[in-house]
Amino acid sequence: MLNISFDIDDTLVCGPQTPAEPFVPFWARRRYAEPVRAGTGGLLRALRERRCRIWLYTSSRRPQRYLHGWFRSAGVRLAGAVNLCEHERTLGCRGPSKFPPAFGIDLHVDDSLGV
């Protein structure tokens, strides 16, 4: 199984100029109101159908429980979520901003040139 992680900010969550999609059902939109890039839901579900394990890897402090709930409400079960706290607990405060191999992640999708 391939472990694929996605960055959130400016990768899955987009700004107002980027086409977005209603990712979560209407009853969850108050809690999970961030706009998600158009095509995200379909892509993640297609990867799951191909037996890929989906992770989130963010340098934000969004709680892991929040991240799991957000994507579960959209019908996407996450294999894991790495936030800044988990990253620093595992790798310390020095070094790269993200290091997917430390979490068994095979492929990381991110908009940042430094990752």
C-alpha positions as CSV (number, residue, x, y, z in Angstrom):
1,M,0.0,0.0,0.0
2,L,1.2,3.4,-0.9
3,N,1.1,6.1,1.8
4,I,0.4,9.5,0.3
5,S,0.3,12.7,2.3
6,F,-1.1,16.1,1.4
7,D,-0.3,19.6,2.7
8,I,-3.4,21.6,3.7
9,D,-2.8,25.3,3.3
10,D,-2.5,26.4,-0.3
11,T,-2.6,22.8,-1.5
12,L,-5.9,21.3,-0.5
13,V,-7.3,24.5,1.1
14,C,-7.3,27.3,-1.4
15,G,-7.7,31.0,-1.6
16,P,-10.7,32.8,-3.0
17,Q,-9.3,32.9,-6.6
18,T,-9.0,29.2,-6.8
19,P,-12.1,27.1,-7.7
20,A,-13.4,25.3,-4.7
21,E,-15.9,22.5,-4.1
22,P,-18.4,21.8,-1.3
23,F,-16.3,19.1,0.4
24,V,-18.3,18.4,3.5
25,P,-22.0,17.9,3.8
26,F,-24.1,20.9,4.6
27,W,-24.5,19.8,8.3
28,A,-20.7,19.9,8.8
29,R,-20.0,23.2,7.1
30,R,-20.2,25.3,10.2
31,R,-17.5,23.3,11.9
32,Y,-15.4,22.7,8.8
33,A,-15.8,25.9,6.8
34,E,-12.5,26.1,5.0
35,P,-12.7,26.0,1.1
36,V,-11.2,23.0,-0.5
37,R,-9.7,23.0,-4.0
38,A,-12.1,21.7,-6.6
39,G,-11.5,18.0,-7.4
40,T,-10.1,17.2,-3.9
41,G,-12.9,14.8,-2.9
42,G,-12.8,12.9,-6.1
43,L,-9.1,12.6,-6.1
44,L,-8.9,11.4,-2.5
45,R,-11.7,8.8,-3.0
46,A,-10.1,7.5,-6.2
47,L,-6.7,7.1,-4.4
48,R,-8.5,5.2,-1.6
49,E,-10.2,2.9,-4.2
50,R,-6.7,2.1,-5.4
51,R,-5.8,1.1,-1.9
52,C,-3.6,4.1,-1.2
53,R,-3.5,5.3,2.4
54,I,-4.3,9.1,2.7
55,W,-2.4,11.2,5.2
56,L,-2.4,14.9,6.0
57,Y,0.9,16.6,6.8
58,T,0.6,20.2,7.8
59,S,2.8,22.7,9.6
60,S,-0.3,24.2,11.1
61,R,-1.4,23.5,14.7
62,R,-4.8,22.2,13.7
63,P,-5.5,19.3,16.1
64,Q,-5.2,15.8,14.7
65,R,-8.7,15.0,16.0
66,Y,-10.1,18.0,14.0
67,L,-8.3,16.9,10.8
68,H,-9.6,13.4,11.1
69,G,-13.2,14.6,11.8
70,W,-13.1,17.1,8.9
71,F,-12.1,14.5,6.3
72,R,-14.3,11.8,7.8
73,S,-17.3,14.1,7.5
74,A,-16.5,14.3,3.7
75,G,-16.3,10.5,3.5
76,V,-12.5,10.3,3.4
77,R,-10.9,8.1,6.1
78,L,-7.4,9.3,6.9
79,A,-4.6,6.8,7.7
80,G,-2.9,9.5,9.7
81,A,-2.4,13.2,10.2
82,V,0.8,15.0,11.2
83,N,0.5,18.5,12.5
84,L,3.3,20.8,13.7
85,C,3.1,19.4,17.3
86,E,3.5,15.8,16.1
87,H,6.3,16.8,13.7
88,E,8.2,18.6,16.5
89,R,7.6,15.7,18.9
90,T,9.0,13.2,16.5
91,L,11.8,15.3,14.8
92,G,12.5,18.2,17.1
93,C,12.4,21.9,16.2
94,R,15.4,21.9,13.9
95,G,15.7,20.5,10.5
96,P,13.2,20.5,7.6
97,S,9.7,21.8,8.0
98,K,8.4,18.4,6.8
99,F,10.0,15.0,6.7
100,P,7.5,12.4,5.4
101,P,9.8,9.4,5.7
102,A,9.8,9.7,9.5
103,F,6.1,8.8,9.4
104,G,6.3,6.0,6.8
105,I,4.9,8.3,4.0
106,D,6.0,7.4,0.5
107,L,4.8,10.4,-1.4
108,H,4.1,14.0,-0.2
109,V,2.1,16.6,-2.2
110,D,2.9,20.2,-1.3
111,D,2.9,23.6,-2.9
112,S,6.0,24.7,-1.0
113,L,9.3,24.7,-3.0
114,G,11.3,23.9,0.0
115,V,9.6,20.6,0.8
